[in-house]
Amino acid sequence: MRRKGCLYRFVAYVFLVAAVQYFVLLTYFLQQYVADDSLLALRNFTTAIIASESRTTVWSVRDGNHGNNSSSRLRAVNSTTQDHAKLILVQERLTACYRQNMTDAGLEKCLEREYYRARGGVIVAAAEEHKRLGVQPGRGRNTGNSQTEVGKKLVSKKKKEIEEADNPELARKYYRRRDTKVNPFLHHIVARPKTRCHPETYMIVLVHSFHPYKERREAIRSTWGSVANGSQWPNQKIKRELRLVFVLGKHKDGRLNSAVAEELERYDDIVQGDFMDAYTNMTLKSLLGLKYVMEDCPNAEVLLKSDDDMFINLPYLLDILQEKEIHHSIVGPKNTGSKVMRTGKWAVSREAFPFGHYPVYESGAAYVISIDLIRDLYETAEYVPPFHVDDVYITGVLGRILNVTHVSQDGFAFWVNKAPKVCEFVTHKKVTSTNMTPEKLRKMWKALNERPVCN
């Protein structure tokens, strides 16, 4: 009897400590809920509960009579494993409370009720979690398969699952046009071609370039881009009207800005914005291009965005677009389930993009947008927080908000593709190719003009 009394007092003490911790954290959560109105506060709350109890051993009385020692089983559960079971169960139950749009008082009662209900199912869930993740629970501090080792493995796997899972409620709040402008486009076109697009222009080609890369622009003008200036494609006739324009910002070196001004005077094919041209301003460059098309090329049917190290197989691309007759669509190298990079050149912070994977988007080396999307993309961008990875932001985030159709097309290059062969363009196996230096562009153009024999 004395042993049983000690046991009951111990269990009561454990639950008393847990209850005090719970009410303190519940108060914190409600403050977060009122201030943020976000499920992020809910995640912070449940994670804090789990952290506060991570060193508490929870006991469960199962399968027996309290008064009969032979039929009573007291089972200690690995606290680290239980942490993750709680993270699943508690968060699911509290999320259900949150979504009922209760008053603060009603929410508090619901949270309290569902939290303790979740605790009751923790042990079974913990065992299932062990089995699903393929690890064995530790049975003591000195065993070979220690609690620490098991815990680390569970923490690593579960953390990755949680971080990369798209929260439906958060997605609903993120992928939407805000009520007021959060990203007004305040920049201006400071230099542009004197002549507007011809009324019968079918395709406007916007090539993103950088001031020092004059040789790249010259190579494009003398090869595939020459078609926009009246030249013909090697051994083929292109009947569509095209317009070629290079898009740049401002450079910190005034001499390079002057050189670009001279280039514009000579070729009449450069659009320049009033922002500094930098990798972190790539989204501004894309929006500037959309602005130019709306103002100076409104009659075009499609926009081709390209980098300045690309070769574009224009006859094949025009055939594809004529066959598909795209509307409210983007055509290009479609990416699905791409992981968000948190470090390196393409890093995007969790504050800027809170999910683990990007929505469907087209790689920015070269893609096509139907003209009926241009104004929608430009205007919607003013109501959606931006980030600098422009292809994801323009074609992915804005594309999802506008419910665009992503048309997958073989032959568009990804940046990892190998160097092309001339016959891949002749036989229409490739639409675009990337990593093309000026020398490679001229060499490919010369090979096409030599009438290669391809099977």
Residue pairs with C-beta under 8 A, 6 or more apart in sequence:
11 59
14 56
14 57
14 58
14 59
17 56
18 53
18 56
21 49
21 52
21 53
22 49
22 112
22 115
25 45
25 48
25 49
25 52
26 45
26 108
26 111
26 112
28 45
28 48
29 41
29 42
29 44
29 45
29 48
29 111
30 104
30 107
30 108
32 38
32 41
32 44
32 45
33 41
33 42
33 98
33 107
34 104
35 41
38 170
38 173
39 95
39 98
39 167
39 169
39 170
40 170
40 354
42 91
42 94
42 95
42 98
43 91
45 94
46 86
46 87
46 90
46 91
46 94
47 87
49 86
49 90
49 115
50 83
50 86
50 87
50 90
51 83
53 79
53 83
53 86
54 79
54 80
54 83
55 79
56 79
57 76
57 77
57 79
58 76
58 77
58 79
58 82
58 119
58 122
58 123
59 74
59 75
59 76
60 74
60 75
60 77
60 123
61 72
61 73
61 74
62 73
62 75
62 123
63 71
63 73
64 71
64 72
64 73
65 71
65 72
66 72
75 123
77 122
77 123
77 126
77 137
78 126
78 137
78 138
78 147
78 150
78 151
79 147
80 147
80 148
80 150
80 151
80 154
80 155
81 126
81 129
81 130
81 137
81 150
81 151
81 154
82 122
82 123
82 126
83 155
84 126
84 129
84 154
84 155
84 158
85 122
85 123
85 125
85 126
85 129
86 118
86 119
86 122
87 158
87 162
88 125
88 129
89 118
89 121
89 122
89 125
90 114
90 115
90 118
90 119
92 118
93 114
93 115
93 117
93 118
94 111
94 114
94 115
95 169
96 114
97 107
97 110
97 111
97 114
98 107
99 169
100 106
100 107
100 110
102 110
126 137
127 137
129 154
130 136
130 137
133 153
133 154
133 157
133 158
135 150
135 153
135 154
136 145
136 150
137 147
137 150
138 145
138 146
138 147
138 148
138 149
138 150
138 151
139 145
140 147
141 147
163 356
164 339
164 355
164 356
164 357
165 356
166 355
166 356
166 357
167 355
170 354
170 355
171 355
174 354
174 355
175 359
175 397
175 400
175 401
176 401
177 380
177 383
177 384
177 401
178 383
178 384
178 385
179 383
180 383
181 382
181 383
182 382
182 383
182 384
182 385
183 381
183 382
183 383
183 384
183 385
183 386
184 382
185 284
185 287
185 291
185 378
185 381
185 382
187 273
187 274
187 275
187 284
187 287
187 288
188 273
188 274
189 271
189 272
189 273
189 274
189 288
189 291
189 292
189 295
190 250
190 272
190 273
190 274
191 260
191 261
191 264
191 270
191 271
191 272
192 270
192 271
192 272
192 292
192 296
193 245
193 264
193 268
193 269
193 270
193 271
193 296
194 268
195 268
196 296
196 297
197 204
197 243
197 296
197 297
197 298
197 299
197 300
198 241
198 243
199 299
200 241
200 299
201 241
201 242
201 243
201 297
201 299
201 300
202 240
202 241
202 242
202 300
202 301
202 302
202 318
203 240
203 241
203 242
203 243
203 300
203 301
203 302
203 303
203 304
203 318
203 321
204 242
204 243
204 245
204 293
204 297
204 300
204 302
204 303
204 304
205 225
205 228
205 242
205 243
205 244
205 245
205 304
205 306
205 312
206 245
206 246
206 247
206 271
206 289
206 292
206 293
206 303
206 304
206 305
206 306
207 217
207 220
207 225
207 244
207 245
207 246
207 247
207 306
207 307
207 308
207 310
208 246
208 247
208 282
208 285
208 286
208 289
208 305
208 306
208 307
208 308
209 216
209 217
209 246
209 247
209 248
209 308
210 248
210 277
210 308
211 248
211 251
211 253
211 256
211 257
211 259
211 260
211 277
212 256
213 308
214 259
214 263
215 438
216 308
216 309
216 437
216 438
217 246
217 263
217 308
218 438
219 438
219 441
219 442
220 244
220 308
220 441
221 229
221 244
221 267
221 269
222 442
222 445
223 311
223 441
223 442
223 444
223 445
224 233
224 311
224 312
224 313
224 314
224 441
224 445
225 244
227 233
227 238
227 242
227 314
228 242
228 243
228 244
229 244
232 238
233 314
233 315
233 448
234 445
234 448
234 449
234 451
235 448
235 449
235 451
236 315
238 314
238 315
238 318
240 318
242 314
243 297
243 300
244 269
245 269
245 270
245 271
245 292
246 269
246 270
246 271
246 308
247 270
247 271
247 272
247 273
247 285
247 288
247 289
247 292
248 260
248 270
248 271
248 272
248 273
248 277
248 285
249 272
249 273
249 274
249 275
249 276
249 277
249 278
249 281
249 284
249 285
249 288
250 257
250 272
250 273
250 274
250 275
250 276
250 277
251 257
251 260
251 276
251 277
252 276
260 270
260 272
263 270
264 270
264 272
271 288
271 289
271 292
273 284
273 285
273 288
275 281
275 284
275 288
277 285
279 345
279 388
280 388
281 388
282 364
282 388
282 389
282 390
283 386
283 387
283 388
283 389
283 390
283 393
283 394
285 390
286 305
286 390
286 393
286 394
287 378
287 381
287 394
289 303
289 305
290 303
290 374
290 375
290 377
290 378
291 378
293 300
293 303
293 371
293 374
294 374
294 375
294 378
300 371
301 370
301 371
302 321
302 326
302 368
302 369
302 370
302 371
303 368
303 369
303 371
303 374
304 312
304 317
304 366
304 367
304 368
305 364
305 366
305 367
305 368
305 369
306 312
306 365
306 366
306 432
307 364
307 365
307 366
307 434
309 434
309 435
309 436
309 437
310 365
310 366
310 413
310 432
310 433
310 434
310 436
311 420
311 425
311 432
311 433
311 436
311 440
311 441
311 444
312 366
312 431
312 432
313 411
313 425
313 428
313 430
313 431
313 432
316 411
316 425
316 428
316 430
316 431
317 368
317 431
317 432
319 428
320 331
320 409
320 431
321 331
321 368
324 331
324 407
326 368
326 370
326 405
326 407
327 370
327 372
328 370
328 372
328 373
328 402
328 404
328 405
329 369
329 370
329 373
329 404
329 405
329 406
329 407
330 362
330 367
330 368
330 369
330 370
330 373
330 395
330 399
330 404
330 405
330 406
330 407
331 362
331 367
331 368
331 407
331 409
332 362
332 363
332 366
332 367
332 368
332 395
332 407
332 409
332 412
333 362
333 363
333 365
333 366
333 367
333 412
333 413
333 414
334 360
334 361
334 362
334 406
334 407
334 408
335 358
335 360
335 361
335 362
335 363
336 360
337 357
337 358
338 357
338 358
338 361
338 392
339 356
339 357
339 358
340 348
340 353
340 355
340 356
340 357
340 358
341 347
341 348
342 348
342 349
342 350
346 389
348 387
348 388
348 389
348 392
349 387
352 385
352 387
353 387
353 397
358 392
358 396
359 392
359 396
359 397
359 399
359 400
360 396
360 399
360 400
360 406
361 391
361 392
361 395
361 396
361 397
361 399
361 406
362 391
362 395
362 396
362 406
363 391
363 412
363 414
363 415
364 390
364 391
364 395
365 412
365 413
365 414
365 415
365 432
365 434
366 412
366 413
366 431
366 432
366 434
367 391
367 395
367 412
369 377
369 395
373 402
373 404
376 402
377 394
377 398
377 402
380 398
380 401
380 402
381 393
381 394
381 398
384 397
384 398
384 401
386 393
387 393
395 404
395 406
399 406
409 431
411 428
411 429
411 430
411 431
411 432
412 431
412 432
413 430
413 431
413 432
413 433
413 434
414 434
415 434
415 435
417 433
417 434
419 433
419 435
419 440
420 430
420 433
420 444
422 444
422 447
422 448
422 452
422 454
423 429
423 452
423 454
423 455
424 430
425 444
425 448
426 448
426 452
426 454
427 454
427 455
433 444
436 444
